Amino acid sequence: MAKGDQTDSVVDGRSVRWADHKAERRTMILDAAIAVIGEEGPDVGVGTIAKRAGVPRSVVYRVFKDRSDLDEQLRVQILSLLLDHVAVDPRGTIGEAVADGVHSYLSWVVQFPQLHLFLGIGSASRRTAGSRTVTGAKTAIAVQVANLFDVNLRARNADPSLAETLAFGLVGLVDHSVNRWVANPQRAIDEIALAEFLKMSIWSTVNGVAEQLGIEILPSDPVVYG
């Protein structure tokens, strides 16, 4: 092997080891951040996160470009945890699909209220009115629901043109209702009442669209897949 090739090989090996080391630290810092945010809320500082991860504060900024980058990567991780928990691929009847989706989402929010809050507002130093990561996740869920509506409307020989509007409207309804419920310390209803409201609202909306299209949809009807 030529000397130049040997040097390149050594450099490549060091680069791979550094990349692996950085990836390990990135995972360690994100895990620590999620843990401490879950305990203390979204306003924890980088110093607190670094202490939980067992690294100097400066290391956090060697792994992430800035606090904004850290926050956005945290949203990716938190959304992954949420989507792993939520029933977004329903089975069984339409009624069961609605109930499973509502209950799985609400149970995660109740279990991890501070992580849910972080998704919406970010950290104290980087407040946000809307994250591209969060918006993208909501859009992806709405598109998946829209596709499901499209298939089920076509199965009944109904016009599927309202499928997308219906899906995005329902995702917005659930999102805004739950966000306000979590944010309001003087909430007038509990988790059970909120779940019943959401299931009733979703079903009423879906049933109203079905009636407009001249078809009948029952909660006991099976979900149709394409």
PyRosetta script that sets phi, psi and omega in degrees:
from pyrosetta import init, pose_from_sequence

init()
pose = pose_from_sequence("MAKGDQTDSVVDGRSVRWADHKAERRTMILDAAIAVIGEEGPDVGVGTIAKRAGVPRSVVYRVFKDRSDLDEQLRVQILSLLLDHVAVDPRGTIGEAVADGVHSYLSWVVQFPQLHLFLGIGSASRRTAGSRTVTGAKTAIAVQVANLFDVNLRARNADPSLAETLAFGLVGLVDHSVNRWVANPQRAIDEIALAEFLKMSIWSTVNGVAEQLGIEILPSDPVVYG")
pose.set_psi(1, 134.6)
pose.set_omega(1, -179.9)
pose.set_phi(2, -69.4)
pose.set_psi(2, 155.6)
pose.set_omega(2, -177.7)
pose.set_phi(3, -58.6)
pose.set_psi(3, -41.7)
pose.set_omega(3, 179.5)
pose.set_phi(4, -61.8)
pose.set_psi(4, -38.7)
pose.set_omega(4, 178.8)
pose.set_phi(5, -65.8)
pose.set_psi(5, -38.5)
pose.set_omega(5, 178.6)
pose.set_phi(6, -63.4)
pose.set_psi(6, -42.0)
pose.set_omega(6, 179.2)
pose.set_phi(7, -63.4)
pose.set_psi(7, -44.2)
pose.set_omega(7, 178.4)
pose.set_phi(8, -60.6)
pose.set_psi(8, -39.3)
pose.set_omega(8, -179.0)
pose.set_phi(9, -64.7)
pose.set_psi(9, -41.5)
pose.set_omega(9, 179.0)
pose.set_phi(10, -64.5)
pose.set_psi(10, -44.3)
pose.set_omega(10, 179.5)
pose.set_phi(11, -62.5)
pose.set_psi(11, -44.1)
pose.set_omega(11, 178.8)
pose.set_phi(12, -61.4)
pose.set_psi(12, -40.8)
pose.set_omega(12, 179.6)
pose.set_phi(13, -63.9)
pose.set_psi(13, -41.6)
pose.set_omega(13, 177.8)
pose.set_phi(14, -65.2)
pose.set_psi(14, -39.0)
pose.set_omega(14, 179.9)
pose.set_phi(15, -63.1)
pose.set_psi(15, -42.2)
pose.set_omega(15, 179.5)
pose.set_phi(16, -64.5)
pose.set_psi(16, -44.2)
pose.set_omega(16, -179.6)
pose.set_phi(17, -63.8)
pose.set_psi(17, -40.6)
pose.set_omega(17, 178.8)
pose.set_phi(18, -65.8)
pose.set_psi(18, -40.7)
pose.set_omega(18, 178.7)
pose.set_phi(19, -63.1)
pose.set_psi(19, -42.5)
pose.set_omega(19, 178.6)
pose.set_phi(20, -64.1)
pose.set_psi(20, -42.3)
pose.set_omega(20, -179.8)
pose.set_phi(21, -64.2)
pose.set_psi(21, -42.8)
pose.set_omega(21, 179.4)
pose.set_phi(22, -64.0)
pose.set_psi(22, -40.4)
pose.set_omega(22, 179.4)
pose.set_phi(23, -64.3)
pose.set_psi(23, -39.3)
pose.set_omega(23, 178.4)
pose.set_phi(24, -63.9)
pose.set_psi(24, -44.3)
pose.set_omega(24, 179.7)
pose.set_phi(25, -66.9)
pose.set_psi(25, -37.0)
pose.set_omega(25, 178.5)
pose.set_phi(26, -60.0)
pose.set_psi(26, -47.6)
pose.set_omega(26, 179.2)
pose.set_phi(27, -62.2)
pose.set_psi(27, -42.1)
pose.set_omega(27, -178.8)
pose.set_phi(28, -63.2)
pose.set_psi(28, -43.1)
pose.set_omega(28, -179.6)
pose.set_phi(29, -68.3)
pose.set_psi(29, -42.9)
pose.set_omega(29, 179.4)
pose.set_phi(30, -63.8)
pose.set_psi(30, -42.1)
pose.set_omega(30, 178.1)
pose.set_phi(31, -62.0)
pose.set_psi(31, -42.4)
pose.set_omega(31, 179.4)
pose.set_phi(32, -64.8)
pose.set_psi(32, -41.9)
pose.set_omega(32, -179.8)
pose.set_phi(33, -62.9)
pose.set_psi(33, -43.9)
pose.set_omega(33, 179.7)
pose.set_phi(34, -62.7)
pose.set_psi(34, -41.1)
pose.set_omega(34, -179.8)
pose.set_phi(35, -63.8)
pose.set_psi(35, -46.6)
pose.set_omega(35, -175.4)
pose.set_phi(36, -75.1)
pose.set_psi(36, -33.9)
pose.set_omega(36, 174.7)
pose.set_phi(37, -64.9)
pose.set_psi(37, -40.5)
pose.set_omega(37, 178.0)
pose.set_phi(38, -60.8)
pose.set_psi(38, -30.7)
pose.set_omega(38, -178.6)
pose.set_phi(39, -87.7)
pose.set_psi(39, -42.1)
pose.set_omega(39, -169.1)
pose.set_phi(40, -111.7)
pose.set_psi(40, -13.8)
pose.set_omega(40, -179.4)
pose.set_phi(41, 104.3)
pose.set_psi(41, 174.0)
pose.set_omega(41, -172.1)
pose.set_phi(42, -71.9)
pose.set_psi(42, -11.1)
pose.set_omega(42, -174.2)
pose.set_phi(43, -89.6)
pose.set_psi(43, 11.7)
pose.set_omega(43, 178.4)
pose.set_phi(44, -66.1)
pose.set_psi(44, 144.3)
pose.set_omega(44, -178.6)
pose.set_phi(45, -88.5)
pose.set_psi(45, 170.5)
pose.set_omega(45, 179.9)
pose.set_phi(46, -62.8)
pose.set_psi(46, -36.0)
pose.set_omega(46, 179.7)
pose.set_phi(47, -60.6)
pose.set_psi(47, -41.1)
pose.set_omega(47, 178.6)
pose.set_phi(48, -66.1)
pose.set_psi(48, -40.8)
pose.set_omega(48, 178.5)
pose.set_phi(49, -64.0)
pose.set_psi(49, -45.5)
pose.set_omega(49, -179.4)
pose.set_phi(50, -61.5)
pose.set_psi(50, -41.2)
pose.set_omega(50, 179.6)
pose.set_phi(51, -62.6)
pose.set_psi(51, -42.8)
pose.set_omega(51, 178.4)
pose.set_phi(52, -64.2)
pose.set_psi(52, -36.3)
pose.set_omega(52, 180.0)
pose.set_phi(53, -77.6)
pose.set_psi(53, -14.1)
pose.set_omega(53, -179.8)
pose.set_phi(54, 76.6)
pose.set_psi(54, 31.7)
pose.set_omega(54, 179.3)
pose.set_phi(55, -132.4)
pose.set_psi(55, 157.9)
pose.set_omega(55, 174.9)
pose.set_phi(56, -64.4)
pose.set_psi(56, 152.9)
pose.set_omega(56, 179.5)
pose.set_phi(57, -57.1)
pose.set_psi(57, -35.7)
pose.set_omega(57, -178.3)
pose.set_phi(58, -63.7)
pose.set_psi(58, -28.0)
pose.set_omega(58, -179.6)
pose.set_phi(59, -66.7)
pose.set_psi(59, -36.2)
pose.set_omega(59, 179.2)
pose.set_phi(60, -57.3)
pose.set_psi(60, -41.1)
pose.set_omega(60, -178.2)
pose.set_phi(61, -82.1)
pose.set_psi(61, -6.5)
pose.set_omega(61, 169.6)
pose.set_phi(62, -86.7)
pose.set_psi(62, -24.4)
pose.set_omega(62, -180.0)
pose.set_phi(63, -90.0)
pose.set_psi(63, -37.2)
pose.set_omega(63, 179.3)
pose.set_phi(64, -116.4)
pose.set_psi(64, 145.6)
pose.set_omega(64, -175.9)
pose.set_phi(65, -63.5)
pose.set_psi(65, -41.9)
pose.set_omega(65, -179.7)
pose.set_phi(66, -165.1)
pose.set_psi(66, -175.1)
pose.set_omega(66, -177.8)
pose.set_phi(67, -65.2)
pose.set_psi(67, -34.2)
pose.set_omega(67, 178.2)
pose.set_phi(68, -61.4)
pose.set_psi(68, -42.2)
pose.set_omega(68, 178.3)
pose.set_phi(69, -65.1)
pose.set_psi(69, -43.5)
pose.set_omega(69, 177.6)
pose.set_phi(70, -59.9)
pose.set_psi(70, -46.1)
pose.set_omega(70, -178.9)
pose.set_phi(71, -61.6)
pose.set_psi(71, -41.6)
pose.set_omega(71, -177.8)
pose.set_phi(72, -69.3)
pose.set_psi(72, -37.3)
pose.set_omega(72, 176.3)
pose.set_phi(73, -67.3)
pose.set_psi(73, -33.2)
pose.set_omega(73, 175.5)
pose.set_phi(74, -64.4)
pose.set_psi(74, -40.4)
pose.set_omega(74, 178.7)
pose.set_phi(75, -62.1)
pose.set_psi(75, -39.3)
pose.set_omega(75, 177.8)
pose.set_phi(76, -59.3)
pose.set_psi(76, -45.5)
pose.set_omega(76, -178.6)
pose.set_phi(77, -67.4)
pose.set_psi(77, -43.0)
pose.set_omega(77, -179.0)
pose.set_phi(78, -65.6)
pose.set_psi(78, -42.1)
pose.set_omega(78, 178.2)
pose.set_phi(79, -63.4)
pose.set_psi(79, -35.1)
pose.set_omega(79, 177.1)
pose.set_phi(80, -62.9)
pose.set_psi(80, -42.3)
pose.set_omega(80, 177.1)
pose.set_phi(81, -63.4)
pose.set_psi(81, -42.1)
pose.set_omega(81, -179.5)
pose.set_phi(82, -64.6)
pose.set_psi(82, -47.6)
pose.set_omega(82, -176.3)
pose.set_phi(83, -68.8)
pose.set_psi(83, -26.4)
pose.set_omega(83, 174.7)
pose.set_phi(84, -68.0)
pose.set_psi(84, -26.5)
pose.set_omega(84, -176.0)
pose.set_phi(85, -91.9)
pose.set_psi(85, -33.7)
pose.set_omega(85, -172.6)
pose.set_phi(86, -82.2)
pose.set_psi(86, 140.5)
pose.set_omega(86, 178.7)
pose.set_phi(87, -80.7)
pose.set_psi(87, 92.7)
pose.set_omega(87, 178.9)
pose.set_phi(88, -104.7)
pose.set_psi(88, 3.5)
pose.set_omega(88, 177.1)
pose.set_phi(89, -127.0)
pose.set_psi(89, 74.0)
pose.set_omega(89, -169.3)
pose.set_phi(90, -65.7)
pose.set_psi(90, 148.6)
pose.set_omega(90, 175.3)
pose.set_phi(91, -128.5)
pose.set_psi(91, 165.5)
pose.set_omega(91, 177.3)
pose.set_phi(92, 85.3)
pose.set_psi(92, -144.2)
pose.set_omega(92, -177.4)
pose.set_phi(93, -85.2)
pose.set_psi(93, 167.4)
pose.set_omega(93, 178.5)
pose.set_phi(94, -63.2)
pose.set_psi(94, -42.1)
pose.set_omega(94, 178.0)
pose.set_phi(95, -60.8)
pose.set_psi(95, -42.1)
pose.set_omega(95, 178.9)
pose.set_phi(96, -66.6)
pose.set_psi(96, -37.3)
pose.set_omega(96, 179.8)
pose.set_phi(97, -63.4)
pose.set_psi(97, -43.5)
pose.set_omega(97, 178.4)
pose.set_phi(98, -63.8)
pose.set_psi(98, -46.5)
pose.set_omega(98, -178.7)
pose.set_phi(99, -63.7)
pose.set_psi(99, -43.6)
pose.set_omega(99, -179.4)
pose.set_phi(100, -62.9)
pose.set_psi(100, -43.1)
pose.set_omega(100, -179.8)
pose.set_phi(101, -63.3)
pose.set_psi(101, -46.1)
pose.set_omega(101, -179.2)
pose.set_phi(102, -65.0)
pose.set_psi(102, -50.4)
pose.set_omega(102, -175.3)
pose.set_phi(103, -67.3)
pose.set_psi(103, -38.6)
pose.set_omega(103, -179.6)
pose.set_phi(104, -67.9)
pose.set_psi(104, -38.2)
pose.set_omega(104, 178.3)
pose.set_phi(105, -68.1)
pose.set_psi(105, -48.9)
pose.set_omega(105, -178.5)
pose.set_phi(106, -63.7)
pose.set_psi(106, -38.1)
pose.set_omega(106, -179.3)
pose.set_phi(107, -63.9)
pose.set_psi(107, -36.1)
pose.set_omega(107, 176.8)
pose.set_phi(108, -68.1)
pose.set_psi(108, -43.5)
pose.set_omega(108, -179.7)
pose.set_phi(109, -61.6)
pose.set_psi(109, -42.9)
pose.set_omega(109, 180.0)
pose.set_phi(110, -67.0)
pose.set_psi(110, -37.0)
pose.set_omega(110, -179.6)
pose.set_phi(111, -73.8)
pose.set_psi(111, -34.3)
pose.set_omega(111, -176.5)
pose.set_phi(112, -128.4)
pose.set_psi(112, 61.2)
pose.set_omega(112, -176.0)
pose.set_phi(113, -62.8)
pose.set_psi(113, -34.6)
pose.set_omega(113, -178.4)
pose.set_phi(114, -72.0)
pose.set_psi(114, -34.6)
pose.set_omega(114, 175.9)
pose.set_phi(115, -67.9)
pose.set_psi(115, -39.8)
pose.set_omega(115, 176.8)
pose.set_phi(116, -62.5)
pose.set_psi(116, -41.6)
pose.set_omega(116, 178.5)
pose.set_phi(117, -63.7)
pose.set_psi(117, -40.7)
pose.set_omega(117, 179.2)
pose.set_phi(118, -60.8)
pose.set_psi(118, -38.3)
pose.set_omega(118, 178.2)
pose.set_phi(119, -57.8)
pose.set_psi(119, -34.4)
pose.set_omega(119, -176.3)
pose.set_phi(120, -85.8)
pose.set_psi(120, -39.2)
pose.set_omega(120, -172.0)
pose.set_phi(121, -114.7)
pose.set_psi(121, -16.9)
pose.set_omega(121, -178.2)
pose.set_phi(122, 77.0)
pose.set_psi(122, -163.6)
pose.set_omega(122, -178.2)
pose.set_phi(123, -87.4)
pose.set_psi(123, 171.2)
pose.set_omega(123, -178.0)
pose.set_phi(124, -61.6)
pose.set_psi(124, -36.5)
pose.set_omega(124, -177.3)
pose.set_phi(125, -85.2)
pose.set_psi(125, -13.8)
pose.set_omega(125, -178.0)
pose.set_phi(126, -135.8)
pose.set_psi(126, 62.8)
pose.set_omega(126, 176.1)
pose.set_phi(127, -62.2)
pose.set_psi(127, 145.2)
pose.set_omega(127, -178.7)
pose.set_phi(128, -139.4)
pose.set_psi(128, 141.8)
pose.set_omega(128, 176.2)
pose.set_phi(129, -91.8)
pose.set_psi(129, -6.6)
pose.set_omega(129, -179.2)
pose.set_phi(130, 176.7)
pose.set_psi(130, 118.4)
pose.set_omega(130, 179.2)
pose.set_phi(131, -94.0)
pose.set_psi(131, 139.6)
pose.set_omega(131, 177.3)
pose.set_phi(132, -61.9)
pose.set_psi(132, -35.0)
pose.set_omega(132, 179.0)
pose.set_phi(133, -65.4)
pose.set_psi(133, -46.8)
pose.set_omega(133, -179.8)
pose.set_phi(134, -66.1)
pose.set_psi(134, -44.9)
pose.set_omega(134, 178.9)
pose.set_phi(135, -60.7)
pose.set_psi(135, -41.7)
pose.set_omega(135, 178.8)
pose.set_phi(136, -62.9)
pose.set_psi(136, -38.6)
pose.set_omega(136, 179.3)
pose.set_phi(137, -66.8)
pose.set_psi(137, -42.9)
pose.set_omega(137, 178.1)
pose.set_phi(138, -62.8)
pose.set_psi(138, -40.9)
pose.set_omega(138, 178.9)
pose.set_phi(139, -63.0)
pose.set_psi(139, -43.6)
pose.set_omega(139, -179.4)
pose.set_phi(140, -62.1)
pose.set_psi(140, -41.0)
pose.set_omega(140, 178.4)
pose.set_phi(141, -65.7)
pose.set_psi(141, -44.0)
pose.set_omega(141, -179.7)
pose.set_phi(142, -62.9)
pose.set_psi(142, -39.7)
pose.set_omega(142, 178.4)
pose.set_phi(143, -64.3)
pose.set_psi(143, -40.4)
pose.set_omega(143, 178.8)
pose.set_phi(144, -63.4)
pose.set_psi(144, -43.2)
pose.set_omega(144, 177.9)
pose.set_phi(145, -65.5)
pose.set_psi(145, -40.3)
pose.set_omega(145, 178.9)
pose.set_phi(146, -60.7)
pose.set_psi(146, -42.1)
pose.set_omega(146, 178.3)
pose.set_phi(147, -62.2)
pose.set_psi(147, -37.9)
pose.set_omega(147, 178.9)
pose.set_phi(148, -66.9)
pose.set_psi(148, -43.5)
pose.set_omega(148, 176.3)
pose.set_phi(149, -61.0)
pose.set_psi(149, -43.0)
pose.set_omega(149, -179.3)
pose.set_phi(150, -57.0)
pose.set_psi(150, -48.2)
pose.set_omega(150, -178.8)
pose.set_phi(151, -62.8)
pose.set_psi(151, -43.5)
pose.set_omega(151, -176.5)
pose.set_phi(152, -71.7)
pose.set_psi(152, -32.1)
pose.set_omega(152, 175.8)
pose.set_phi(153, -70.5)
pose.set_psi(153, -42.8)
pose.set_omega(153, 178.5)
pose.set_phi(154, -63.2)
pose.set_psi(154, -34.9)
pose.set_omega(154, 179.4)
pose.set_phi(155, -63.5)
pose.set_psi(155, -22.2)
pose.set_omega(155, 178.2)
pose.set_phi(156, -103.8)
pose.set_psi(156, 15.4)
pose.set_omega(156, -179.4)
pose.set_phi(157, 56.9)
pose.set_psi(157, 34.9)
pose.set_omega(157, 179.6)
pose.set_phi(158, -105.2)
pose.set_psi(158, 156.7)
pose.set_omega(158, 178.8)
pose.set_phi(159, -66.4)
pose.set_psi(159, 120.0)
pose.set_omega(159, -177.1)
pose.set_phi(160, -88.7)
pose.set_psi(160, 9.5)
pose.set_omega(160, -172.5)
pose.set_phi(161, -65.7)
pose.set_psi(161, -21.6)
pose.set_omega(161, 179.0)
pose.set_phi(162, -89.4)
pose.set_psi(162, -1.1)
pose.set_omega(162, -174.6)
pose.set_phi(163, -57.3)
pose.set_psi(163, -47.6)
pose.set_omega(163, -177.2)
pose.set_phi(164, -67.3)
pose.set_psi(164, -46.3)
pose.set_omega(164, 179.2)
pose.set_phi(165, -59.5)
pose.set_psi(165, -43.3)
pose.set_omega(165, 179.3)
pose.set_phi(166, -62.0)
pose.set_psi(166, -46.0)
pose.set_omega(166, -177.5)
pose.set_phi(167, -63.7)
pose.set_psi(167, -49.0)
pose.set_omega(167, -178.7)
pose.set_phi(168, -66.1)
pose.set_psi(168, -34.9)
pose.set_omega(168, 177.1)
pose.set_phi(169, -64.0)
pose.set_psi(169, -42.0)
pose.set_omega(169, -179.2)
pose.set_phi(170, -70.2)
pose.set_psi(170, -40.1)
pose.set_omega(170, 177.2)
pose.set_phi(171, -61.9)
pose.set_psi(171, -40.8)
pose.set_omega(171, 176.9)
pose.set_phi(172, -64.4)
pose.set_psi(172, -41.4)
pose.set_omega(172, 177.9)
pose.set_phi(173, -58.5)
pose.set_psi(173, -50.5)
pose.set_omega(173, -178.8)
pose.set_phi(174, -64.3)
pose.set_psi(174, -45.7)
pose.set_omega(174, -176.9)
pose.set_phi(175, -60.5)
pose.set_psi(175, -51.5)
pose.set_omega(175, -177.0)
pose.set_phi(176, -68.7)
pose.set_psi(176, -38.2)
pose.set_omega(176, 179.4)
pose.set_phi(177, -63.7)
pose.set_psi(177, -46.0)
pose.set_omega(177, -178.8)
pose.set_phi(178, -69.4)
pose.set_psi(178, -41.1)
pose.set_omega(178, 179.2)
pose.set_phi(179, -58.2)
pose.set_psi(179, -45.4)
pose.set_omega(179, -179.5)
pose.set_phi(180, -67.2)
pose.set_psi(180, -39.8)
pose.set_omega(180, -179.9)
pose.set_phi(181, -61.2)
pose.set_psi(181, -43.8)
pose.set_omega(181, -179.7)
pose.set_phi(182, -67.6)
pose.set_psi(182, -40.3)
pose.set_omega(182, -174.2)
pose.set_phi(183, -75.3)
pose.set_psi(183, -19.6)
pose.set_omega(183, -175.2)
pose.set_phi(184, -92.2)
pose.set_psi(184, 106.8)
pose.set_omega(184, -179.0)
pose.set_phi(185, -68.7)
pose.set_psi(185, -16.3)
pose.set_omega(185, -179.8)
pose.set_phi(186, -107.1)
pose.set_psi(186, 33.0)
pose.set_omega(186, -177.5)
pose.set_phi(187, -55.0)
pose.set_psi(187, 139.0)
pose.set_omega(187, -174.9)
pose.set_phi(188, -87.8)
pose.set_psi(188, -13.5)
pose.set_omega(188, -178.1)
pose.set_phi(189, -127.4)
pose.set_psi(189, 156.7)
pose.set_omega(189, 179.3)
pose.set_phi(190, -95.2)
pose.set_psi(190, -176.7)
pose.set_omega(190, -177.0)
pose.set_phi(191, -60.3)
pose.set_psi(191, -40.0)
pose.set_omega(191, -178.2)
pose.set_phi(192, -64.4)
pose.set_psi(192, -44.5)
pose.set_omega(192, -180.0)
pose.set_phi(193, -66.3)
pose.set_psi(193, -38.2)
pose.set_omega(193, 177.9)
pose.set_phi(194, -64.1)
pose.set_psi(194, -42.9)
pose.set_omega(194, 178.8)
pose.set_phi(195, -60.5)
pose.set_psi(195, -42.6)
pose.set_omega(195, 179.4)
pose.set_phi(196, -64.9)
pose.set_psi(196, -39.8)
pose.set_omega(196, 177.7)
pose.set_phi(197, -61.8)
pose.set_psi(197, -44.9)
pose.set_omega(197, -177.9)
pose.set_phi(198, -65.9)
pose.set_psi(198, -44.0)
pose.set_omega(198, 179.0)
pose.set_phi(199, -62.5)
pose.set_psi(199, -42.9)
pose.set_omega(199, 178.8)
pose.set_phi(200, -63.4)
pose.set_psi(200, -43.8)
pose.set_omega(200, -177.7)
pose.set_phi(201, -66.0)
pose.set_psi(201, -42.4)
pose.set_omega(201, 179.0)
pose.set_phi(202, -63.3)
pose.set_psi(202, -48.2)
pose.set_omega(202, -177.8)
pose.set_phi(203, -64.8)
pose.set_psi(203, -41.0)
pose.set_omega(203, -179.9)
pose.set_phi(204, -61.6)
pose.set_psi(204, -39.5)
pose.set_omega(204, 180.0)
pose.set_phi(205, -68.2)
pose.set_psi(205, -47.4)
pose.set_omega(205, 179.9)
pose.set_phi(206, -62.0)
pose.set_psi(206, -44.0)
pose.set_omega(206, -179.3)
pose.set_phi(207, -65.6)
pose.set_psi(207, -37.1)
pose.set_omega(207, 178.1)
pose.set_phi(208, -64.0)
pose.set_psi(208, -40.7)
pose.set_omega(208, 176.9)
pose.set_phi(209, -65.5)
pose.set_psi(209, -41.0)
pose.set_omega(209, 178.8)
pose.set_phi(210, -60.5)
pose.set_psi(210, -44.0)
pose.set_omega(210, 179.1)
pose.set_phi(211, -63.8)
pose.set_psi(211, -39.1)
pose.set_omega(211, 177.6)
pose.set_phi(212, -61.2)
pose.set_psi(212, -33.9)
pose.set_omega(212, -179.4)
pose.set_phi(213, -87.2)
pose.set_psi(213, -2.7)
pose.set_omega(213, 177.4)
pose.set_phi(214, 77.7)
pose.set_psi(214, 28.4)
pose.set_omega(214, 178.5)
pose.set_phi(215, -126.4)
pose.set_psi(215, 165.0)
pose.set_omega(215, 178.4)
pose.set_phi(216, -113.6)
pose.set_psi(216, 130.1)
pose.set_omega(216, 174.9)
pose.set_phi(217, -126.1)
pose.set_psi(217, 128.3)
pose.set_omega(217, -179.3)
pose.set_phi(218, -112.4)
pose.set_psi(218, 149.2)
pose.set_omega(218, 176.9)
pose.set_phi(219, -57.5)
pose.set_psi(219, -26.8)
pose.set_omega(219, -177.6)
pose.set_phi(220, -84.0)
pose.set_psi(220, -5.4)
pose.set_omega(220, 178.6)
pose.set_phi(221, -69.3)
pose.set_psi(221, 140.5)
pose.set_omega(221, 177.3)
pose.set_phi(222, -70.5)
pose.set_psi(222, 148.4)
pose.set_omega(222, 173.8)
pose.set_phi(223, -71.2)
pose.set_psi(223, 131.6)
pose.set_omega(223, -179.9)
pose.set_phi(224, -98.0)
pose.set_psi(224, 135.4)
pose.set_omega(224, 178.7)
pose.set_phi(225, -115.6)
pose.set_psi(225, 145.5)
pose.set_omega(225, 179.4)
pose.set_phi(226, -78.3)
pose.dump_pdb("model.pdb")
